[in-house]
Amino acid sequence: MDRMHLTEATVKALDTDGRTQRIVWDEGTPGFGVKVGKRRKAFIVRYRPHGAKEREVTIGTWPGLSVRDARLKAAQTRSQAAAEGRDPLVERQQRRLELAPDAAFRAVMERYWLTDQHHLKLRQRKNEENLICNHVFPDWENRPVVEITSADALFVLEGIASKHPIQANRVLFALRKPFRWMVRHRLIPVSPVGDLERLSPENKRSRVLSDEEIRAIWSVATDQGVYGRLVKFLLLTGLRRDEARCLQWREVEGLEMDGSPPKLVIPPERMKNLRFHALPLNPLAAGILRECPALGDYVFAVSAKPYSTLSKANTRFDLACDVKDWTLHDLRRTVRTRLAALGISKPISERVLAHAQDKLDDIYDRHHYLDEKRDALSLWEAELRRIVGENVTPLRPSVTHAENAKTGAAGGP
């Protein structure tokens, strides 16, 4: 450890001594030193707030700050930390966030939503915001975050669980990231939800549709308009509900029979795993898309927006169909199970469904697997045709995508 009496002359003469950076401590003032880098020399001080580990903070750079003034500032910082428990790192973070030490929960959450959720998809951000606004703000909106305890969090979550058990779990998960962010920015010492477990057990669904159920659902879907096309497309591709429901024409390639195989190209921000997803379309899936009217940007739509009346459509579908206790996500599980039954390897099946890959595979295996996924989905199409019967035709609305493309209607791919 380098030590010397720091003066203007000695600091000026310091260099990195062949290292990337070098720290030289002052002999006369405890915890005070200068960090010498290739481009600058910064004064630092080490201090210990009440009940905390020793920390280090930069207090200025030379020659903008003289050695004499830096030494006085270092001594003052250590004295305030020891006597008053002040922490300049915390104060700096709070100034950067424009938040007072006793900032209210709502103010902190709004700052968090502005600064730290860029990695989340828009839909996920909105869901988390709605959960907190609807279930947490009524109790904590004006409460200082430093006063919120684990007991307070448990009280709120138990109140939600008494009426909406699964929703309480979702609120808990939505609170974890913001409170970790508050800890990281020194707004609170510990997270009040860090040790809390989910309040209500959740049973994972295992429903896989039989041949008879697939046949019944496919038959009813033929007369269910946009929703019917969506159901068929989910069964053919294994996509998640909103990945298909919000499909845009610009994400569809090769529908015009120009020689290029049809496929979907879905950007990362629309995928659950935030990864680009290229999915070949088997002929039946491509045929369904060709029959969709181009009313705007979205494929499955009755207006310029994606189809949204799922609850009413589910009710109508269930009244017309004898299949009980099934969901749209069960179609995805059925596709995955049937791919395995057809002998498709697990790596290919998982890529068809855009499941997250092993970390090393994700880093090193950059093959697109388009041909392998196309072969897998072709086998599944043949099996689906066998189940529902050979005379399978897509729905035919009065205005098709192909006709819109010829007439130059807006919204085509």
C-alpha positions as CSV (number, residue, x, y, z in Angstrom):
1,M,0.0,0.0,0.0
2,D,1.5,3.3,-1.1
3,R,1.7,6.1,1.5
4,M,3.2,9.6,1.5
5,H,2.5,13.1,2.7
6,L,0.3,14.5,0.0
7,T,1.1,18.0,-1.2
8,E,0.5,19.8,-4.5
9,A,4.0,18.9,-5.6
10,T,3.8,15.2,-4.7
11,V,0.3,14.8,-6.3
12,K,1.5,16.5,-9.5
13,A,4.5,14.1,-9.7
14,L,2.4,10.9,-9.2
15,D,1.9,8.5,-12.1
16,T,0.3,5.0,-12.4
17,D,3.7,3.3,-12.0
18,G,2.9,0.9,-14.8
19,R,-0.5,-0.1,-13.4
20,T,-4.0,0.6,-14.6
21,Q,-4.6,2.8,-11.6
22,R,-2.9,3.4,-8.3
23,I,-4.1,4.6,-4.9
24,V,-1.7,6.6,-2.7
25,W,-2.9,7.3,0.9
26,D,-2.0,10.3,2.9
27,E,0.2,9.8,5.9
28,G,-1.4,12.5,8.1
29,T,-5.2,12.2,7.5
30,P,-6.8,8.7,8.0
31,G,-8.9,7.4,5.1
32,F,-7.8,10.2,2.7
33,G,-6.0,9.4,-0.5
34,V,-5.6,10.1,-4.2
35,K,-6.6,7.6,-7.0
36,V,-4.2,8.0,-9.9
37,G,-5.4,6.9,-13.3
38,K,-4.1,7.4,-16.8
39,R,-6.4,10.4,-17.4
40,R,-7.1,11.9,-14.0
41,K,-6.2,12.1,-10.3
42,A,-9.2,11.9,-8.0
43,F,-9.3,12.5,-4.2
44,I,-11.1,9.7,-2.2
45,V,-12.0,9.2,1.4
46,R,-13.0,6.0,3.2
47,Y,-15.6,6.3,6.0
48,R,-17.9,4.2,8.1
49,P,-21.5,5.3,8.7
50,H,-23.4,4.0,11.8
51,G,-23.8,0.2,11.6
52,A,-22.5,-0.1,8.1
53,K,-19.4,-1.4,6.3
54,E,-16.6,0.9,5.4
55,R,-17.3,2.8,2.1
56,E,-15.3,4.8,-0.3
57,V,-16.4,8.0,-2.1
58,T,-14.8,10.4,-4.5
59,I,-14.7,14.0,-3.2
60,G,-13.1,15.8,-6.1
61,T,-10.4,15.8,-8.8
62,W,-7.0,17.5,-8.8
63,P,-6.1,20.2,-9.7
64,G,-9.7,21.5,-9.6
65,L,-9.7,20.7,-5.9
66,S,-6.6,21.5,-4.1
67,V,-4.9,19.1,-1.7
68,R,-5.5,21.3,1.3
69,D,-9.3,21.6,0.5
70,A,-9.6,17.9,-0.3
71,R,-7.9,17.0,3.1
72,L,-10.4,19.3,4.9
73,K,-13.4,17.8,3.0
74,A,-12.2,14.2,3.8
75,A,-11.9,15.0,7.5
76,Q,-15.3,16.5,7.5
77,T,-16.8,13.5,5.7
78,R,-15.4,11.1,8.2
79,S,-16.4,13.2,11.2
80,Q,-20.0,13.5,10.0
81,A,-20.2,9.8,9.2
82,A,-19.0,8.9,12.7
83,A,-20.9,11.5,14.7
84,E,-24.1,11.8,12.7
85,G,-24.3,8.7,10.6
86,R,-24.4,10.7,7.4
87,D,-23.5,8.8,4.2
88,P,-22.4,10.9,1.2
89,L,-23.1,8.0,-1.2
90,V,-26.7,7.8,-0.1
91,E,-27.1,11.5,-0.2
92,R,-25.6,11.6,-3.7
93,Q,-27.9,8.9,-4.9
94,Q,-30.9,10.7,-3.5
95,R,-29.9,14.0,-5.1
96,R,-29.5,12.2,-8.4
97,L,-33.0,10.7,-8.1
98,E,-34.4,14.0,-6.9
99,L,-35.9,12.2,-3.9
100,A,-35.9,13.3,-0.3
101,P,-34.8,10.7,2.4
102,D,-38.4,10.5,3.5
103,A,-39.9,10.3,0.0
104,A,-43.4,8.8,-0.3
105,F,-43.9,5.4,-1.8
106,R,-45.8,6.8,-4.9
107,A,-43.0,9.3,-5.6
108,V,-40.4,6.6,-5.4
109,M,-42.4,4.2,-7.6
110,E,-42.9,6.9,-10.3
111,R,-39.1,7.5,-10.3
112,Y,-38.5,3.8,-10.6
113,W,-40.9,3.4,-13.5
114,L,-39.1,6.3,-15.3
115,T,-35.6,5.0,-14.8
116,D,-35.4,1.3,-14.3
117,Q,-37.9,-0.6,-16.4
118,H,-36.5,-0.2,-19.9
119,H,-35.6,-3.9,-20.0
120,L,-39.2,-4.9,-19.6
121,K,-41.8,-5.3,-22.4
122,L,-44.5,-2.6,-22.4
123,R,-47.2,-5.1,-21.6
124,Q,-45.2,-6.4,-18.6
125,R,-44.6,-2.9,-17.3
126,K,-48.2,-2.0,-17.6
127,N,-49.3,-5.1,-15.7
128,E,-46.9,-4.4,-12.9
129,E,-47.9,-0.7,-12.7
130,N,-51.6,-1.7,-12.7
131,L,-51.1,-4.2,-9.9
132,I,-49.3,-1.7,-7.7
133,C,-51.6,1.2,-8.5
134,N,-54.8,-0.8,-7.8
135,H,-53.7,-2.9,-4.8
136,V,-50.8,-1.0,-3.1
137,F,-51.3,2.7,-3.6
138,P,-54.5,2.8,-1.6
139,D,-52.5,1.9,1.6
140,W,-49.0,3.2,0.9
141,E,-49.4,6.1,-1.6
142,N,-48.2,8.8,0.8
143,R,-46.3,6.7,3.2
144,P,-42.5,7.3,3.4
145,V,-40.7,4.2,2.0
146,V,-38.3,4.1,5.0
147,E,-41.3,3.4,7.3
148,I,-42.6,0.4,5.3
149,T,-41.8,-2.9,7.1
150,S,-42.3,-6.6,6.4
151,A,-45.3,-6.6,8.7
152,D,-46.9,-3.8,6.6
153,A,-46.3,-5.7,3.4
154,L,-47.7,-8.9,4.8
155,F,-50.8,-7.0,6.0
156,V,-51.5,-5.6,2.6
157,L,-50.8,-8.9,0.8
158,E,-53.0,-10.9,3.2
159,G,-55.8,-8.4,2.6
160,I,-55.5,-9.0,-1.2
161,A,-55.3,-12.8,-0.7
162,S,-58.6,-12.9,1.3
163,K,-60.4,-11.9,-1.9
164,H,-58.0,-12.7,-4.8
165,P,-55.4,-15.4,-3.7
166,I,-53.4,-15.6,-6.9
167,Q,-53.5,-11.9,-7.4
168,A,-51.7,-11.5,-4.1
169,N,-48.8,-13.5,-5.4
170,R,-48.7,-11.3,-8.5
171,V,-48.6,-8.2,-6.4
172,L,-45.7,-9.7,-4.3
173,F,-43.7,-10.4,-7.4
174,A,-44.4,-6.9,-8.8
175,L,-43.1,-5.3,-5.5
176,R,-39.8,-7.3,-5.4
177,K,-37.9,-5.5,-8.1
178,P,-38.8,-1.9,-7.0
179,F,-37.8,-2.6,-3.4
180,R,-34.5,-4.2,-4.6
181,W,-34.0,-1.0,-6.6
182,M,-34.6,1.1,-3.5
183,V,-32.0,-0.9,-1.6
184,R,-29.5,-0.5,-4.4
185,H,-30.0,3.3,-4.4
186,R,-29.7,3.5,-0.6
187,L,-33.3,4.7,-0.1
188,I,-34.0,1.9,2.3
189,P,-31.7,-0.5,4.2
190,V,-33.5,-3.7,3.4
191,S,-36.4,-4.8,1.3
192,P,-39.7,-5.4,3.3
193,V,-40.7,-8.1,0.8
194,G,-37.4,-9.8,0.4
195,D,-38.1,-12.7,2.8
196,L,-41.9,-13.1,2.0
197,E,-43.1,-16.2,0.2
198,R,-46.1,-16.5,-2.0
199,L,-49.3,-16.4,0.0
200,S,-51.4,-18.8,-2.1
201,P,-50.4,-22.1,-3.6
202,E,-50.6,-22.2,-7.4
203,N,-51.3,-25.5,-9.2
204,K,-49.5,-25.8,-12.6
205,R,-51.9,-26.8,-15.3
206,S,-51.2,-30.1,-17.1
207,R,-54.1,-30.2,-19.5
208,V,-53.3,-31.7,-22.9
209,L,-56.1,-32.1,-25.5
210,S,-57.1,-35.5,-26.8
211,D,-57.7,-36.2,-30.5
212,E,-61.5,-35.9,-30.0
213,E,-61.1,-32.6,-28.2
214,I,-58.8,-31.2,-30.9
215,R,-61.3,-32.3,-33.5
216,A,-64.2,-30.6,-31.7
217,I,-62.3,-27.3,-31.1
218,W,-61.2,-27.2,-34.7
219,S,-64.7,-27.8,-36.0
220,V,-66.2,-25.0,-33.8
221,A,-63.4,-22.6,-34.6
222,T,-64.4,-22.7,-38.3
223,D,-67.5,-20.7,-37.5
224,Q,-66.0,-18.3,-34.9
225,G,-64.6,-15.5,-37.1
226,V,-61.4,-13.8,-35.9
227,Y,-61.3,-15.7,-32.7
228,G,-61.7,-19.0,-34.6
229,R,-58.7,-18.1,-36.8
230,L,-56.7,-17.2,-33.7
231,V,-57.5,-20.6,-32.1
232,K,-56.5,-22.5,-35.2
233,F,-53.3,-20.5,-35.6
234,L,-52.3,-21.1,-32.0
235,L,-52.9,-24.9,-32.4
236,L,-50.8,-24.9,-35.6
237,T,-47.8,-22.8,-34.3
238,G,-47.7,-23.3,-30.5
239,L,-47.3,-19.5,-30.0
240,R,-48.3,-17.8,-26.8
241,R,-51.7,-16.2,-26.9
242,D,-50.5,-12.5,-27.1
243,E,-47.6,-13.3,-29.4
244,A,-50.3,-14.4,-31.9
245,R,-53.1,-12.0,-31.0
246,C,-50.8,-9.0,-31.5
247,L,-49.1,-10.3,-34.6
248,Q,-48.5,-7.6,-37.1
249,W,-48.3,-7.9,-40.9
250,R,-44.7,-6.5,-40.9
251,E,-43.8,-9.6,-38.8
252,V,-45.0,-12.0,-41.5
253,E,-42.8,-12.8,-44.5
254,G,-43.3,-14.9,-47.7
255,L,-47.2,-14.9,-47.9
256,E,-47.3,-13.6,-51.4
257,M,-46.0,-16.9,-52.9
258,D,-42.9,-15.3,-54.4
259,G,-40.8,-18.3,-53.8
260,S,-39.6,-17.5,-50.3
261,P,-40.9,-19.9,-47.6
262,P,-43.5,-18.2,-45.3
263,K,-42.3,-17.4,-41.8
264,L,-42.9,-15.1,-38.8
265,V,-40.1,-12.8,-37.6
266,I,-41.1,-11.5,-34.2
267,P,-38.9,-8.9,-32.5
268,P,-37.5,-9.4,-29.0
269,E,-39.7,-6.8,-27.3
270,R,-42.8,-8.9,-28.2
271,M,-41.3,-12.2,-26.8
272,K,-41.5,-13.4,-23.2
273,N,-37.8,-14.2,-23.2
274,L,-36.9,-11.0,-25.0
275,R,-35.2,-12.9,-27.8
276,F,-35.8,-12.6,-31.6
277,H,-38.1,-15.4,-32.8
278,A,-38.2,-16.7,-36.4
279,L,-40.9,-19.3,-36.9
280,P,-41.5,-21.1,-40.2
281,L,-45.2,-21.4,-41.2
282,N,-46.6,-24.7,-42.4
283,P,-49.0,-24.4,-45.3
284,L,-52.1,-24.6,-43.2
285,A,-50.9,-21.8,-40.9
286,A,-49.8,-19.7,-43.9
287,G,-53.2,-20.3,-45.5
288,I,-55.0,-19.0,-42.4
289,L,-53.0,-15.8,-42.5
290,R,-53.7,-15.3,-46.2
291,E,-57.4,-15.4,-45.5
292,C,-57.2,-12.7,-42.8
293,P,-58.5,-9.3,-43.9
294,A,-55.9,-6.6,-43.7
295,L,-57.7,-3.9,-41.7
296,G,-54.6,-2.2,-40.3
297,D,-51.3,-3.2,-38.8
298,Y,-52.6,-6.3,-37.0
299,V,-53.4,-9.7,-38.5
300,F,-56.0,-10.9,-36.0
301,A,-58.2,-7.8,-35.9
302,V,-61.7,-6.5,-36.5
303,S,-60.5,-2.8,-36.5
304,A,-57.1,-1.1,-36.5
305,K,-56.3,-2.6,-33.1
306,P,-55.5,-6.3,-32.2
307,Y,-58.5,-8.4,-31.3
308,S,-59.3,-7.8,-27.6
309,T,-62.7,-9.2,-26.7
310,L,-61.3,-12.6,-25.6
311,S,-63.6,-13.0,-22.6
312,K,-66.8,-12.7,-24.6
313,A,-65.3,-14.8,-27.4
314,N,-64.3,-17.5,-24.9
315,T,-67.9,-17.6,-23.6
316,R,-69.4,-17.9,-27.1
317,F,-66.9,-20.6,-28.0
318,D,-67.5,-22.7,-24.9
319,L,-71.3,-22.5,-25.5
320,A,-70.7,-24.0,-29.0
321,C,-68.1,-26.5,-28.0
322,D,-68.4,-29.6,-25.8
323,V,-64.8,-29.5,-24.6
324,K,-64.7,-28.4,-20.9
325,D,-62.0,-26.9,-18.7
326,W,-59.5,-25.8,-21.4
327,T,-57.6,-22.5,-22.0
328,L,-55.8,-21.1,-25.0
329,H,-52.5,-21.8,-23.3
330,D,-53.5,-25.5,-23.2
331,L,-53.1,-25.4,-27.0
332,R,-49.5,-24.5,-26.6
333,R,-48.9,-27.4,-24.1
334,T,-50.7,-29.7,-26.5
335,V,-48.4,-28.7,-29.4
336,R,-45.3,-29.3,-27.3
337,T,-46.6,-32.7,-26.1
338,R,-47.5,-33.8,-29.7
339,L,-44.1,-32.7,-31.0
340,A,-42.5,-35.0,-28.5
341,A,-44.8,-37.8,-29.5
342,L,-43.9,-37.3,-33.1
343,G,-40.2,-37.9,-32.2
344,I,-39.1,-34.3,-32.5
345,S,-36.0,-33.8,-30.3
346,K,-36.3,-31.6,-27.2
347,P,-33.9,-28.8,-28.4
348,I,-36.0,-28.4,-31.6
349,S,-39.3,-28.5,-29.8
350,E,-38.2,-26.0,-27.3
351,R,-37.0,-23.7,-30.1
352,V,-40.3,-24.0,-31.9
353,L,-42.1,-22.7,-28.7
354,A,-39.4,-20.0,-28.1
355,H,-38.5,-21.3,-24.7
356,A,-35.4,-19.9,-23.0
357,Q,-32.3,-22.0,-23.8
358,D,-29.5,-23.1,-21.6
359,K,-27.2,-20.2,-20.9
360,L,-24.2,-21.6,-22.8
361,D,-26.4,-22.6,-25.7
362,D,-27.8,-19.1,-25.8
363,I,-24.3,-17.6,-25.9
364,Y,-22.5,-20.0,-28.3
365,D,-25.1,-21.7,-30.5
366,R,-26.2,-19.0,-33.0
367,H,-27.7,-21.4,-35.6
368,H,-31.2,-20.3,-36.6
369,Y,-32.7,-23.8,-36.8
370,L,-35.2,-22.6,-39.4
371,D,-35.1,-25.8,-41.4
372,E,-35.4,-28.0,-38.4
373,K,-38.3,-26.0,-37.0
374,R,-40.0,-26.2,-40.4
375,D,-39.7,-30.0,-40.6
376,A,-41.1,-30.3,-37.0
377,L,-44.1,-28.1,-37.8
378,S,-44.7,-29.9,-41.1
379,L,-44.9,-33.2,-39.2
380,W,-47.3,-31.6,-36.7
381,E,-49.5,-30.2,-39.5
382,A,-49.7,-33.7,-41.1
383,E,-50.7,-35.1,-37.7
384,L,-53.3,-32.4,-37.2
385,R,-54.8,-33.0,-40.6
386,R,-55.1,-36.7,-39.7
387,I,-56.9,-35.8,-36.5
388,V,-59.4,-33.3,-37.9
389,G,-59.8,-34.9,-41.3
390,E,-58.1,-34.4,-44.7
391,N,-60.6,-31.8,-46.0
392,V,-59.2,-29.0,-43.9
393,T,-59.7,-25.5,-45.3
394,P,-59.0,-22.1,-43.7
395,L,-61.8,-19.6,-43.1
396,R,-62.7,-17.5,-46.1
397,P,-63.9,-14.0,-45.1
398,S,-65.3,-11.7,-47.8
399,V,-62.1,-9.5,-48.0
400,T,-58.8,-11.4,-47.9
401,H,-55.3,-10.3,-47.2
402,A,-54.3,-11.2,-50.7
403,E,-57.1,-9.1,-52.2
404,N,-56.1,-6.1,-50.0
405,A,-52.5,-6.5,-51.1
406,K,-53.5,-6.3,-54.8
407,T,-55.7,-3.2,-54.2
408,G,-53.0,-1.5,-52.1
409,A,-55.0,-1.4,-48.9
410,A,-53.2,-0.1,-45.8
411,G,-51.8,-2.5,-43.3
412,G,-50.4,-5.2,-45.5
413,P,-47.0,-6.7,-44.8
